[in-house]
Amino acid sequence: MRPDAPSYDVATVRAQFPALAQTVHGKRLAYLDSAATALKPQAVLNALATAYGRDMANVHRAVHELARRATEGYEAARARVARFLGVADASSVVFTRGTTEALNLVARGWATPRLREGDEILLGELEHHSNLVPWQMVAEATGARLVWVPVPVDGVVRAEDYLERLGARTKLVALTHVSNVLGTVLPVAEIARGARAVGAITVVDGAQAVPHVPVDMTALGCDFYAFGAHKLYGPTGIGVLWGRRERLDEIVPQQGGGEMISIVEREASRFKEVPHRLEAGTPHIAGALGLHAALDWYAGLDQAALHAHEARRLAEATVGVEALGGRVIGAAPGKVAALSFVMEGIHPHDLGTILDHEGVAIRGGHHCAEPLMDALDLEGTARASFGAYNDHEDVAALLRGLERARALFAPSP
Ligand code: PMP
């Protein structure tokens, strides 16, 4: 197995994550669950401490100094997100609680008022429940039909799988940028181009993509893009809905209240422009500042070296798991950062428990993707996922733990 490459200083990266300093069950922590949520670097913890401990005030309201700082910080975070997404217009960035809330906002606020009986929503079997259940709810409310794109057993998703199902009735295509189970990177740009050609909009779930692949809204050509901060080394409870400005303007606000109105009269109110009309109430101010810090921290890593480092971890884990008799689920070329596998005769939850005793954190189950599990005829998988801080020793600990599990579950002679 190859050691860590000298071009990427993983030890320096690890030193910035206080959570990695602990032992778990007396063992060195091997955190291989970043696809569920990433650990947080000190820079993000510092930003949260400053937001709560020094610049604490509500935004967009008072004129006092702390309120000015809080408001400027909050809006600077919005501008930072816009830069991350490669867009010039910061008002096209709406803060939400996370990916799930962002997708639900599009479903409730954009799709439900627009779709009619006979319209079609195209979505893949591989989608996370967050980009699936909201569309079921739209279908239920409007009479629109869900059209499913099957997922091949090798986990390779081709643009044609989507393009051949597009038609005059298609109003919306919902797809993930990166699969949380298979690691497959979907050909979003090609699919979005096809969708546009038939007058459909494209909604992209970027939850798993943002920590691993470049995300540029112009290059992707989608209409909406949703992600949360917490898989990108940022805080929980804060996320983003980016939308083309004309699409965002079409969203019917789902929450009324403070912050989102310009004039309130007894019978009716007038709303502010986006993004504020979609951010009713006191937002997660500290979360936005934490996201800003996470984006700065992340941008400070050499992106090519980081991607190569994560690919190396994935490759060595893949080889190791297969050598131990594990079946790897998902073989898309260029897949990123998530290794799903099954070990014959060992339930993924048992694997998770055995590995936990070795200090190795992985995830076992259906990964909020039950239709995918159905399609692949699996009850669940074990999933090891990789982030900027995972080193060679983490993978070695995983493989040692799997060997132990295999020995424990070996049929007695
Ligand atoms: N989509 C995908 C592909 C995910 O992996 C997740 C997180 N498990 C989500 C959506 C939900 O994201 P959030 O926690 O930001 O709501």
Boltz pocket constraint, residues with backbone or C-beta under 6 A from the ligand:
constraints:
  - pocket:
      binder: B
      contacts: [[A, 35], [A, 36], [A, 97], [A, 98], [A, 99], [A, 100], [A, 101], [A, 128], [A, 130], [A, 131], [A, 176], [A, 178], [A, 179], [A, 180], [A, 205], [A, 207], [A, 208], [A, 227], [A, 228], [A, 229], [A, 239], [A, 368]]
      max_distance: 6.0
